[in-house]
Amino acid sequence: MTVDVLVTGFGPFPGVDENPTAWLARGLDGATLAGRRVAGRALPTAWAEAWPTLRAAVAAVEPRALIMLGVATGRARIEVERVARNRCAARVDHAGCGPDGDAVVLGGPATLPTRLPWRDLVGADVGVSDDAGDYLCNLVFYRALHDLALPLVGFVHVPPAPDEAAVWRLVERVAAALHDHPGRPDQPA
């Protein structure tokens, strides 16, 4: 199955028993926004499983845009992350495990910029951030930017009680941006 936009969220993790990004992603699954087909998937909140699950989802649906969602308990509004950092914190995941090391990709660049048109996404209900953290949100964000040849890739943090309509509008704006990116690059293995 080929879609234009893949949206992912996460399951629960320590301190967040119900992660709204999972139901946001599932709610977008099968939608058509700006004339583009959308798929939504939930990722496990586990260091060893998040990236392989995301990579498998990308291979299965072959999107041109990837929007990853994560909840940020200290934020009051939706924020597009402008940069992923090559770092991991020794925080445990939902399974009680920690990361393999303190870098996402050994020898990788210190930072990678988003491939979302973030200036076009900012508005009354969407801001920007330069800190995707050092947990699983940053891990999948960095790996996707580092390893996937998709024209539009980015991460968006939402507050614990997100405005669902605002998330849909953001995804729709990214889907519309695909008009400026007509090619479908080869998917890496």
N, C-alpha and C positions, 0 to 999 in steps of 0.2 A: 504494500500500500504506500503510495507516495502522497505526501502532503506538502504544503508550502511552509507552515509554521509549526514547530514543536514547542509546546510549553510544558515545563516540568515544575513540580513542587516536591516537597519533602514530607516524610512521615513524622511521627513524634520523636522527640529527643529529650534528654534530661532537662527538666524545667518547663517543657512545653508538651503537655499530654495530648493536645489536639492541635496539629499544625494546619492553619488555614490554607497554606499553599497547596496541600494535597487536594483539598476539595475545589480550590480555584482551578488547578490544572485539569482535574477530572471534569469540572463543569464546562471547560472550554473544548473538551474532546468532541470532535465531530462538528464543531461550529464552522460557519463560513463568515469571515470578516474581511471587508474590503475586497470581496470576490475571491478570497484565498481560503483554502482548506486548512483547518487547524486540528492538530492532535494534542492531547494532554496526557501526561503520565506522571505518576508519583514515584519518587526515588526513595530507596531505603536510607535512613539516616545512620549510615554505617561507613566507616572509613574504608573498609575493604570492598564494599559493595556499591557505593554511590556512583563512582566513575564507570565501572564495568556495566552497570545497569543503564546509565545514560548513553554510553557508547552503543550498546545493543539497541536501545530505542531509536537512536539516530540512524543506525544501519537498517532498522526495520521500516521506518517511515520516510527516509531520505528527504528531510526538510531542506529548505533554502535558508530558513531563519530559525534560530534557537533562542528562546527566552526562558531563562531559569529563574524561578521564584524561590525566595526564602523569607522566613519570618524573622524580624529583628525586634525583640521585645522592647528596646529602648527608643524606638522611632515612632513618631506620630503620624507620618504620612508615607506614601509610596516614594521610593528613591531608586533611581537608575544608578547602578555602580559604574563609574568611569574607568576603574583600573582593578585588575586582579594582581595579587602579589604572590610570589613564589615562597610561601611560608605556611606552616601548619603549627597549631598550638597543641600541646599535650592535653587536650580535653577529650573526655570519653564520649563515645557515641551511644546510641540507644541500646546497643548490645554490651556496653561496658568496656569497649576496646578503644585504644588510642591509635594515632597515626603511626606509620612506619618510621618517620623521621621528621625533621623540622622543615624540609623543603617539599614542595609539590612535585617538582621535576628537578632531579639533581642536574646541576649545570645549566638549568634554564635561566632565561632573563629574569631579573629581579621583579619586573612588572610587565604586564601586557595590557594595552588599552582595549576598552570595549569596541566591538564592531557594530554597535547599535547607533543610530543617529540620535544620540542623547539630547542634543540641542533642540531637535524637533519634538522630543517627547516631554520636555519640561513644560509645566504649566501650573495652573492653580492647584491641581491635586497631585502633581508629580514634581519631585525635586531631584537633586543629584547628590551623590556621595562619592568620596574617594577612598572609602575603607570598607571593603567587603568582608572584613574580619579575617580570622585565621582558622575558621572551622570548616565544615563541609561545604558551605556556600562558596567560599573562596576556592576550595579544592576543585569543585566541578567547574567553576568559572574559569580558573586558570587552565585546567586540563583541556576544556573545550576550546579556548582561544589558542592554546599551544598545539593541539592535536587535530582539530577539525578544520577542513577547508570550506567552511560555510561563509557566505558573504555577510550575513548578519548574525552575530552571536553576542549575547549580553546577559547580565544578571540584574535582577530587580528585587530589592528588599521591600517587604510590606509590613505594616504594623500588625499587632496581634488581632485586631478587629478591622481588617481591611475593607475599603469601599470596593465591593465587587464590580460595580459599574465602571469605576475608574480603572481597574485592572483590565477589564474588557476593552475600554477605549484605548489604553496603552497598547495592548496586543493588536488592536485594529490599526493603530498608527504604524506599528512595525510591519504589519501585513501590507499596508499601503506603500510603505517604503520599498517593498520588493519590486515595484514598478521601475525603480532606479537600478535594480540588480536583476536583470532578466535571465542571466545564465544560471545553470544548475551545475556547480562544480562536482568533480568526481569525489566520491566519499572515500576517505581513507579506511584501511582495513582495521 
